[in-house]
Amino acid sequence: MRIPLSNVLILFLSFACCYCSSKADGPPDADRPNIVLIMADDLGYHDLACYGNTKINTPNIDALAEAGLRLTNFHSNGVVCSPTRAALLTGLYPQEAGVEGVVTAKSHRDVGMNLDHYTLAEYLKDAGYATAAFGKWHLGYQAKYGPLSQGFDHFKGFVSGNIDYFSHIDQEGYEDWWQGTELNPEEGYLTELITDHGIDFIRAHQDSSFFLYLPHGAPHYPYQGPEDEAERSIAGDFVVGGKREDKDVAYKEMIESLDKNVGRIVQTLEEEGRMNNTLIIFCSDNGATPNVGSNAPYRGYKSQVYEGGHRVPAIFYWKGKISQSVSDELVLSMDIFPTIADLVAEDPVNTEKTSGISVAELLLGNQAGLTNNERTVFWRFKNQKAATKAPWKVVLTPDSAELFNLANDPSETTNLKDSFPEIFVELNESLKNWEEGLTEELISN
Ligand SMILES: [Ca+2]
């Protein structure tokens, strides 16, 4: 049967109008939460007081953890910055999103994450949310690969991996503070500046649902506290990591500033009467680096596929909805998109198209039927690979092939490959099958 074109057009227009008018710019819906997603940069598993640190004071983040859900088995999908950001925004493995390595200032100035991927910001924008990203992008240097091309209404921040906390110059000596698609410098200590914009955005959206993404620079180098001063200048001569010799003290100052600024966001939400319908997520993008941060009790650091490279803090807080608890359920960065889609329930994202899964039931305290820990999950960076299926984990590097039982040996000290060869082979096969299914062209290094 042939349907007249005019009828098809009418049908399409009816659907489009219905869809467009459903939520856009309407009043906040009490049942669907605003989303505040705060991500620290290179913050290690053991860098917050609520994860056992006794030297760094983080009372505001601890308060969210104390009242909400604190995860002890949350993992970044990447072991460096860009891949985790790709997974977070697409619900895919970084490799499926085409971003396996760092989008570097030297080699990747003309590339970015494939714009064809449907992002968390696009999903929420389509659901009628106001969307904003303030902070570190790191998924493409060109404006065409920037946040405004990936579903964000507003962007102020930087696109490289790190900038001076005061002059906002990247590590190659380029100016790197953007407002929308234009370079447009602003004054201010990075962590406070990002927060200032977040606060302005919350206050400006009293009458709409909003998604506020705050990917902080802290505590990534250069190690500069809020009382320090600018070190980098355009094309200047500077120490990339920062000139302070007491880097561990600077690191503490940076995390304590981050904590204070998380507190400012919470206070703003309280003042605006938005706490009851706002989901706050706090997480890190990869493990800490050696010398300054701590991933204790886990082995390894940022850029390694041992647990210390990817097991990171993650806290979910939603007043009156998420009960206080600590969970060892397996959750990854790529689960955040399907989880938010599930909670917003506008039109749940097609989970067949994401590798992440919704953990909404875990957040809402429904433990029955959880399958998080039954998954086999993968990491790959440069020439290192890992696969986990609880309690087992395979780690492959050019120099080693190891099997660990994380339940007995969370610090990955004892290689059980020769004791359990069949388990090693099975996980290795899973890893190979996953790799064979990867088809996206990769940004890697
Ligand atoms: Ca990072």
Residues whose N, C-alpha, C, O or C-beta is under 5 A from the ligand:
A	BS01	CA	D41 D42 V80 C81 D285 N286
